[in-house]
Amino acid sequence: MSSEVSRPRPQGRTAKVLVVLLAVVTGIAGALAAYIVGMHATATGAERVVWAATTFVATTTLVTALVEKTGLVE
């Protein structure tokens, strides 16, 4: 006996705004962590900023892709 369990899917503008907010906050946390690690691993301040910026972009993109793949927001 196989029964599909339906997942509630948030719809509308509010859900999309929350997903973008989640992606940005996660990106900021990742960037901060990368900057702190960069303080101990790199020699110059510019390298720390590059690490943080790259991590922000990568983390935000990853969260957005995961949300789209899971079908939480269409």
N, C-alpha and C positions, 0 to 999 in steps of 0.2 A: 504494500500500500504506500504509494508515494504521493505525498501532498506537498505542494509548493508553499513555502512560507513567503508571504509578500512583505517586502520591506517598505516602510513608509518613506516616501521620497518628498523632501521639502521642495516646494515649487515657489516661484515668484521672485520678485526683486530682493526681498529680505534674505532669502537663502543665498542668493548670489553675492550679495554684499557681505554676508557672514563668511562665505568661503574666501573671498578676496581678503577680508580682514584676518582670517586665520592664516592665510598664506603669507601675508605681510608680517604678522607678528612672529610666525615661525622663522621667516627670513631674518628678521631683526635679531632674534635670539641666536640663530646660527652665526650671523655676522659678528655679534658681540663675542661669542665663544672663539671664533676664528681670530679676532683681533687680540684677545687675551692670550691665545696660544702663540700668535705672532709676536707678542711682546717678549716671549722667552726664546723664540726660535729664529727670529730675523734680526738683522742689524739696523735697518733703517725704518723710519716711520712710514715711508711710502709703501714699503712691502706689506706692512700691517694693513694699511688701507686697501691695497689691492686684494689681499687675502679676504678681508671682510666684505668688500664689494662683490667679489667672485662668489663667495659663499652665499651672500644674500640672493644674488640672481639664481644660482643653482637651486637653493632651497625653495625659493618661491616658485620656480618652475616645476620642481619635483612635486610639491604639494598640490599645485594646480593640476598637473597631469594625473596624480593619484585620484583626486576628486572626480575628474572626468572619466577615468577608467572604471571606477567603482560605480559610477552612475548616480552619484548623490545629487548632482546638479546637471540638468540637461540643457 
